[in-house]
Structure formats: C-alpha cells, structure tokens
Amino acid sequence: MTSDLPPPVYDRRHLDPEVRKERVKLAANGLNALSLALLIGAIVAPIVDETRHANLAREAVGVALGLVGIVAALFVLRYMKSKETA
C-alpha cells in the first residue's frame, strides 16, 4: 500500500542557533515581566487593600518568588550577552 503524498518536509528552524537565541531571549523577557508583576502585586496589594494586611506571609512569598524570577531572567540575559561578545 503506497501513498501518493509527497514525503514530509522537516522544519529545521529549531536547529538554527539564531532562532534558539531569540526564543531564549523571549522566554527570559517573559519571565522578567511575570516576576515584576508578581513583585509589584505582592508589594502594592497590601497597601491598596486593607483586608490583605492579615496575610503577610503570602506577600513575603510573592516578593521572594518575584525577586528569584527577576534574578534568573537577568542571569540568562547577561549570560547570552557575554556569549555574543565573546
């Protein structure tokens, strides 16, 4: 039983280093934006809404996760920048 369809064309864009570099930059910038939103939300929400003052542990976790995400994104972006100039 043979098929009359042409053979599948394999997409080799994922092998291109430039495409991979841009995808990593996009992911790092997305992580940075998400972490900033988490950090700002954890800091500003208790100031604006008085009912959230009771749960400071949740805000501390939000601040810690936001800072960890920002540091991770900055580390990835700085590492990629150093690889470009080297």
C-alpha positions, 0 to 999 in steps of 0.5 A, a space after each residue: 500500500 503506497 501513498 501518493 503524498 509527497 514525503 514530509 518536509 522537516 522544519 529545521 528552524 529549531 536547529 538554527 542557533 539564531 532562532 534558539 537565541 531569540 526564543 531564549 531571549 523571549 522566554 527570559 523577557 517573559 519571565 522578567 515581566 511575570 516576576 515584576 508583576 508578581 513583585 509589584 502585586 505582592 508589594 502594592 496589594 497590601 497597601 491598596 487593600 486593607 483586608 490583605 494586611 492579615 496575610 503577610 506571609 503570602 506577600 513575603 512569598 510573592 516578593 521572594 518568588 518575584 525577586 528569584 524570577 527577576 534574578 534568573 531572567 537577568 542571569 540568562 540575559 547577561 549570560 547570552 550577552 557575554 556569549 555574543 561578545 565573546 
